Amino acid sequence: MDAKQWTLVEHLFEEVKQVPEPDRNGFLLKKSKGDEAVVAEVEALLAADPDVNTFFEDFQEALFIKPSTAAVPVISSTEDPLLGQLIAHYQVEEKIGEGGMGVVYRARDTRLNRSVALKILRRDIGKDEAIRRRFLTEARAASALSHPNVATIYTAEPFSEEQLMIAMMFCEGGSLKARINQGRMEVSEAVEIAGQIGRGLQAAHKAGVVHRDIKPGNLLFDGSGNIRIVDFGIARFEGDTRLTLTSHAMGTLSYMSPEQAAGKADHRADIWSLGAVLYEMLTGQPPYAQNQTHAILYALVNEPVVPVSAFRPDLPARLEAILGKALQKDPSLRYADLGALLDDFEQLNQKSAPTPKQVPVSTNSHHVPRVAEVSDEQSGPITILVVDDEPDIELLISQQYYKKIRAGEWKIEFAENGAQALERIDANPDIEIVLTDLHMPVMDGLTLLGNLHEGGYPLKALVLSAYGDILNVRRAMNLGAYDFLFKPIEFDDLEQTIYKTHKAVQFQRKMSRSHTRLTGLEGDLALVKRMQKAVLPAQLPESDEVSAYAYMLPAQEVNSNFYDLFYLNDDQLAFFIGNVTGEGFPAAMLMSTSRTLLKADAQRAFPPASCMRTLNDLVLPERLGDQFVTAFYGNLNLKTGLLTYCNAGHNPPLVVRASGEVEQLSWEGSIAIGVQKEVVYTDHSISLAEGDGLFLYTEGLIKNAAEDGAVLDVDGLKAMLKTQAGIKPSRLIRQLIRDMGASPAGAIHDLTVISLRRESLL
């Protein structure tokens, strides 16, 4: 729709509200000259306008008024005939709200002695079948649900010929709207509340109910501080189209998805609304906060949501990604269901808070080299400093790029000369691009470039010059300018240059961080070696029921293997072995993390498959490049001999029977940790009789030379174990290592082996 049509929509919308409803269609067709797009937009605005389509809008929040609270005045009237009356078994105590469809009272349930909220349909509209149907929709929808985050409906019934009532739980903790009005929330609080809303909606969706009007006023806190979803008055049941009173939009526009504004919505519309509520909890305003209805509708359909980081730069990037997906205009790009959204909330809660940016302290004026401590990924806006003494340059650039500035993509600062520019740069280490003129008073552009080059600032400079001033451009490039542009500014060219320069700055900063890390690598490796030694088990389990022995020979620098054996209780022995791809510091850090997380979950008595699944969820976002982890975790019942295990891409252990037979466990379900999302890990089990043992090893074992110089493959390992059946695990491993060390190759390293045997108690 073009600008002319939108102007017509705006005028018709204001005019048609003054026309009686029966005459509106004819009026619209005539005034719009048959333009169907204009008619549809005006009708959608009418359907969404709070003055036209009130329903419960102006009294639904009455349910959150807390009784006997001086700060919230109670609406009462001595002339109300229902006050003090007994309706069914509910004693009406006070009127707490009213609106276009009815009145809300606080009442006392005389049978169960509890406070309830009574919604009573107005007598003068009680005979309207459509309104009666909508009034009872709420009762039907909410009563179909039994969930701690949905307000309970006690009863819905007529109490006179024209009047209906709904009795529901009284939520005395206030509304989410009132909480938001107190100020924007911390991330943890907002995500926790959003999770409760999501779980309540998930229960509704599973019951086939789409709410269609999720907003802060319909989210109340009960006496325990838990969120309760209320007002299912425009809910829709799957397959039941009769509940839609019109073909137009229904709901509250500021929290309405684009497809709902067009009169079409499924369960994904509730996901959008939940995203909008979370957005408001974090920023203090909904995604589209325009003052006028038609402005909201236009923005909803045509304008992107301003990133939440534009209001809260401190928010985790993962949370911004979650909001971005929930608020996708195209429903197919949104979360497919609430389960996926709730999983992302869970992962977000498991991650620790991000480390804040460290602003380096500058000493000795502008000439101190420094490295900006920023994240590896750009999480905030591209920050640009424009240096020019022309009075119109700030207005010109701000107007040209206002959408990017408003959306939080770019942040632009201005300085009138090189001296001011250096002050701005020292005050704001996030500045990554300087766009500077060459001819300025106080300090010109060439002098500024010289200071930037000498000071080692982690940014890049772009030069603005008069066309043909090649000599000064050459001087600027020799002083370290990254690129140049001529005046008058060609804005498309400038925009492309900004993005190109931004990538170069990010790469430069990443390389600076890598250099800093490499400089201190020697000390880091020593630290990691001590750390690895510290996490190895101090002693191996030994008892009458089991014998065990382990041996680790690290790589020349830092080993990437890990293992542990420990008792869970008197009857259960847990053990695991694993390997991280790669070498050096990153592999060692991932090794230490994986070992710690796996043991922590094992000690909480989680099944092996559950431990692997949790480890995968935590490792996947943190791994570097192609890193992944292979691991085998087993749990042996020392009384029964039942071994429960899960394998995540590791070499399957060998089972050494007391009879001398050797078999290898299968690879079934073996997917390494950190390779893909949502892996289904499965528990398996075998029985170990008395005298049976288990031999576990890392990949390094079969890569090293055997006694005759050949590579030791699995078949060779089986044959060796057959000849050693019945000997103690410690002797078995010592003999194996001696045999391998005596080989012509002789240079064995980076391997870990574990042998354990269930002992006979006879």
JOURPE-V208978 format. One record per run of one state. SS is the DSSP state (hx for helix, st for strand, lp for the rest). FROM is the first residue (numbers start at 1). TO is the last residue. If there is no record, write none. Layout:
SS|FROM|TO + SS|FROM|TO
This chain:
lp|1|2 + hx|3|16 + lp|17|20 + hx|21|31 + lp|32|35 + hx|36|48 + lp|49|59 + hx|60|64 + lp|65|85 + st|86|87 + lp|88|89 + st|90|98 + lp|99|101 + st|102|109 + lp|110|113 + st|114|121 + lp|122|122 + hx|123|125 + lp|126|128 + hx|129|143 + lp|144|149 + st|150|150 + lp|151|152 + st|153|158 + lp|159|163 + st|164|169 + lp|170|174 + st|175|175 + hx|176|181 + lp|182|186 + hx|187|206 + lp|207|208 + st|209|210 + lp|211|215 + hx|216|218 + st|219|221 + lp|222|226 + st|227|229 + lp|230|235 + st|236|237 + lp|238|240 + hx|241|243 + lp|244|252 + hx|253|255 + lp|256|257 + hx|258|261 + lp|262|266 + hx|267|283 + lp|284|292 + hx|293|302 + lp|303|307 + hx|308|310 + lp|311|316 + hx|317|326 + lp|327|330 + hx|331|333 + lp|334|337 + hx|338|350 + lp|351|357 + st|358|358 + lp|359|372 + st|373|373 + lp|374|381 + st|382|387 + lp|388|392 + hx|393|400 + lp|401|401 + hx|402|406 + lp|407|409 + st|410|415 + lp|416|417 + hx|418|427 + lp|428|432 + st|433|437 + lp|438|444 + hx|445|455 + lp|456|459 + st|460|466 + lp|467|469 + hx|470|478 + lp|479|482 + st|483|487 + lp|488|490 + hx|491|519 + lp|520|520 + hx|521|535 + lp|536|545 + st|546|553 + lp|554|560 + st|561|569 + lp|570|571 + st|572|580 + lp|581|583 + hx|584|603 + lp|604|607 + hx|608|620 + lp|621|628 + st|629|637 + lp|638|641 + st|642|649 + lp|650|653 + st|654|656 + lp|657|661 + st|662|664 + lp|665|672 + st|673|673 + lp|674|683 + st|684|687 + lp|688|692 + st|693|697 + lp|698|698 + hx|699|703 + lp|704|704 + st|705|705 + lp|706|710 + st|711|711 + lp|712|713 + hx|714|723 + lp|724|728 + hx|729|741 + lp|742|750 + st|751|758 + lp|759|762
